[in-house]
């Protein structure tokens, strides 16, 4: 009984389920672990989009770069490369601001919803 109490105290302090194992003579057979059935989806840099309205598409990765036009929430983009806090992007379709599909330029990273790469 003292061993089980010590194991429970240890589990509470450590915070692990592994410390909850009862002494070997009282342990029930453990179930075999199941293999993961869900594989992680591959992440593609071309499923990002603009997060804010009026986001400036610039010629350089800087606030001093000439403004090519504005992008709006939901405009789909492909991230081609990154530099500091800026992303060089290409429009996947005509933007809500009127920029043509395929237009390229720099956008501040904080204005982009990054690609979803989860399950």
C-alpha positions in Angstrom: 0.0 0.0 0.0 2.9 2.3 0.8 4.4 1.8 -2.7 1.1 2.8 -4.4 0.8 5.9 -2.2 4.4 6.8 -3.1 3.7 6.3 -6.8 0.6 8.5 -6.7 2.5 11.2 -4.8 5.3 11.0 -7.4 2.9 11.2 -10.2 1.3 14.3 -8.8 4.7 16.0 -8.4 6.1 14.9 -11.7 2.8 15.1 -13.7 3.3 12.0 -15.7 1.0 9.1 -16.2 3.9 6.7 -16.3 4.5 7.1 -12.6 1.0 5.8 -11.9 2.0 2.2 -12.6 1.2 -0.2 -9.8 3.8 -2.6 -8.4 4.6 -5.5 -10.8 2.6 -8.1 -8.9 -0.6 -6.1 -9.0 -0.2 -4.7 -12.6 -2.8 -5.6 -15.2 -1.6 -6.4 -18.7 -1.2 -3.2 -20.7 -2.9 -2.9 -24.1 -0.6 -2.8 -27.1 -0.2 0.8 -28.4 -2.1 1.5 -31.6 -0.2 2.8 -34.6 -1.1 6.4 -35.7 -3.6 6.2 -38.5 -3.6 9.9 -39.5 -0.6 11.0 -41.4 0.4 14.7 -41.4 -0.6 16.6 -44.5 2.2 18.0 -46.6 2.6 21.7 -46.2 2.5 23.9 -49.3 3.6 27.5 -49.3 0.9 28.2 -51.9 -2.1 28.0 -49.7 -1.5 31.2 -47.8 -3.8 34.3 -47.9 -3.9 37.9 -46.9 -5.0 38.6 -43.3 -5.8 42.3 -43.4 -7.6 44.8 -45.7 -5.5 47.4 -47.5 -2.2 45.4 -47.2 0.4 47.0 -49.5 2.1 44.9 -52.1 5.6 46.5 -52.4 8.5 46.3 -54.9 11.1 45.8 -52.1 11.1 44.1 -48.7 10.9 47.5 -47.0 8.4 50.2 -46.2 10.4 52.4 -48.6 9.6 50.0 -51.5 7.2 51.4 -54.1 3.6 50.3 -53.6 2.3 48.1 -56.5 -1.2 48.0 -55.2 -3.3 46.8 -52.3 -4.4 43.4 -51.2 -7.5 42.5 -49.1 -8.5 39.9 -46.6 -8.8 36.5 -48.2 -6.7 37.3 -51.4 -5.0 34.0 -52.1 -1.2 34.1 -52.4 1.8 31.8 -52.9 4.8 32.5 -50.7 7.9 32.3 -52.9 10.6 33.3 -50.4 11.1 35.1 -47.1 13.5 37.9 -45.9 13.3 39.0 -42.3 9.7 40.1 -41.6 8.8 40.2 -45.3 7.4 37.6 -47.7 7.8 37.7 -51.5 4.5 36.5 -52.8 2.6 35.8 -56.1 -1.1 36.3 -56.4 -3.0 33.1 -57.2 -6.0 35.0 -58.7 -7.0 38.6 -59.4 -6.9 40.5 -56.1 -9.9 42.3 -54.6 -7.9 45.5 -55.2 -7.7 44.8 -58.9 -4.1 43.4 -59.2 -3.7 40.8 -61.9 -3.2 37.1 -61.2 0.5 36.3 -61.1 1.5 39.7 -59.8 4.5 39.4 -57.5 5.8 41.6 -54.7 6.7 41.9 -51.0 4.2 41.9 -48.1 4.9 42.3 -44.4 4.7 38.8 -42.9 2.3 40.1 -40.1 -0.4 40.6 -42.9 -0.3 37.0 -44.1 -2.3 34.0 -42.8 0.4 31.3 -43.1 -0.3 28.0 -44.9 -2.3 25.5 -42.8 -0.2 22.4 -42.4 -2.2 20.5 -39.7 -4.4 17.4 -39.9 
